[in-house]
Amino acid sequence: MQPKKKKDTPALKQRIKQLEKSLEKANVMIYGLNAMIDFAEKELKVPVRKKHGTKQ
């Protein structure tokens, strides 16, 4: 098993970098979407978020 781990190490490091980049991109998108929702709720007075505890 030891030789296999050594061969996979560069591939795993590359996969980690790819996943970190995807995570960063997703976090930026979430930040932008939250900003748009905040703007709509504040400026346009449009309720977008579901209120906690409301019944359907």
VEXFIKOL-116124 format. One line per 4 residues: number of its first residue (from 1); their letters; for each residue x, y, z of N, C-alpha, C. Coordinates in steps of 0.02 Angstrom, whole numbers, padded with zeros to 5 digits. Each point is the difference from the previous one (the first is absolute). Layout:
NUM = A = X:Y:Z:X:Y:Z:X:Y:Z; ...
***
This chain:
1 = MQPK = 00040:-00060:00000:-00040:00060:00000:00043:00064:00000; 00058:-00003:00027:00042:00059:00004:00016:00030:-00068; 00022:-00040:-00050:00016:00030:-00064:-00060:00033:-00033; -00058:-00028:00008:-00060:00029:-00029:-00014:00069:00030
5 = KKKD = 00009:00008:00064:-00011:00065:00033:00047:00053:-00029; 00062:-00019:-00013:00048:00048:-00026:-00020:00022:-00071; -00027:-00045:-00040:-00020:00016:-00068:-00061:00046:00000; -00045:-00010:00047:-00063:00038:00002:00009:00068:00032
9 = TPAL = 00054:00013:00034:00008:00063:00036:-00005:00061:-00046; 00034:00003:-00056:-00007:00060:-00044:-00071:00007:-00027; -00032:-00056:-00016:-00068:00002:-00025:-00048:00025:00054; 00011:-00023:00061:-00042:00022:00055:00010:00074:00015
13 = KQRI = 00062:00023:-00003:00013:00071:00012:-00033:00043:-00054; 00002:-00023:-00062:-00032:00036:-00054:-00076:00001:00010; -00028:-00056:00021:-00073:-00004:00013:-00019:00047:00057; 00040:00004:00051:-00014:00045:00057:00000:00072:-00024
17 = KQLE = 00049:00019:-00041:00002:00069:-00027:-00062:00014:-00042; -00021:-00048:-00040:-00059:00008:-00042:-00063:00009:00044; -00005:-00039:00052:-00058:00005:00044:00000:00066:00039; 00059:00023:00021:00005:00064:00034:-00021:00058:-00045
21 = KSLE = 00020:-00004:-00063:-00019:00051:-00049:-00076:00000:-00011; -00029:-00059:-00005:-00072:-00005:-00008:-00037:00026:00060; 00026:-00014:00059:-00030:00025:00062:00003:00076:00003; 00056:00028:-00019:00007:00073:00000:-00050:00032:-00049
25 = KANV = -00007:-00030:-00058:-00048:00025:-00049:-00071:-00004:00026; -00018:-00054:00033:-00067:-00008:00028:-00012:00051:00055; 00050:00013:00041:-00008:00049:00053:-00010:00070:-00027; 00035:00017:-00055:-00009:00066:-00031:-00071:00005:-00028
29 = MIYG = -00024:-00054:-00030:-00068:00001:-00028:-00052:00008:00055; 00009:-00035:00056:-00046:00006:00056:00000:00071:00027; 00058:00030:00005:00005:00069:00024:-00038:00047:-00046; 00009:-00009:-00065:-00035:00042:-00049:-00075:-00008:00003
33 = LNAM = -00022:-00062:00005:-00073:-00013:00003:-00030:00029:00064; 00035:-00006:00055:-00024:00030:00062:-00004:00076:-00005; 00048:00030:-00034:-00001:00072:-00010:-00060:00021:-00042; -00015:-00038:-00052:-00058:00015:-00042:-00065:-00007:00039
37 = IDFA = -00005:-00051:00041:-00060:-00010:00041:-00007:00057:00049; 00055:00020:00033:-00003:00056:00047:-00022:00063:-00035; 00025:00012:-00060:-00020:00060:-00038:-00074:-00002:-00017; -00024:-00057:-00022:-00071:-00006:-00018:-00045:00011:00061
41 = EKEL = 00020:-00027:00056:-00040:00008:00060:00001:00072:00026; 00057:00033:-00006:00007:00068:00027:-00027:00053:-00048; 00023:00000:-00061:-00017:00053:-00047:-00067:-00011:-00034; -00014:-00061:-00020:-00061:-00013:-00038:-00057:-00023:00045
45 = KVPV = 00016:-00010:00064:-00049:-00022:00050:-00038:-00063:-00024; 00040:-00048:-00023:-00027:-00064:-00023:00024:-00053:00050; -00046:-00033:00036:00022:-00053:00046:00023:-00061:-00039; 00062:-00019:00008:00028:-00056:-00037:00013:-00059:00045
49 = RKKH = 00030:00012:00057:00017:-00054:00045:-00062:-00023:00038; -00003:-00065:00012:-00054:-00029:00038:00011:00017:00074; -00052:00022:00032:00005:00015:00071:00002:-00065:00040; 00043:-00003:00049:00008:-00059:00041:-00062:-00011:00043
53 = GTKQ = -00024:-00061:00000:-00056:-00017:00044:-00069:00011:-00032; -00003:00019:-00063:-00065:00009:-00032:-00026:-00067:-00023; -00065:-00008:00002:-00031:-00062:-00023:-00018:00007:-00074; 00003:-00056:-00034:-00016:00001:-00071:-00075:-00007:-00011
***
